[in-house]
Amino acid sequence: MKKLFITLATVAVYLLLSIFTGWWAVTWVIWVFYFVYMVAQMYKDQD
């Protein structure tokens, strides 16, 4: 569960920076894939 919170915090900070710097159109894709990967890792660790 800790990994999920770290991922959410990282994504939130990075997306805010992306919005303010104008790179939103490019960087959001990277973070969506990162979030999905981390959620998958979290569920894998529970098995």
Residue, then its C-alpha position, 0 to 999 in steps of 0.5 A: m500500500k505504501k508503494l501506491f501512495i508514493t506513486l500517487a504523490t509522485v504522479a501528482v507532483y509531476l503532473l502539476l509541474s507538467i501543467f505549469t511548464g506546458w509539457w502536459a500534452v507529452t508527459w501525462v502518457i508516461w505517468v499513466f503507464y507508470f501508475v498502471y505499472m505500480v498498481a500491478q506491482m502492488y497486486k503482484d506483491q500481495d500474492 
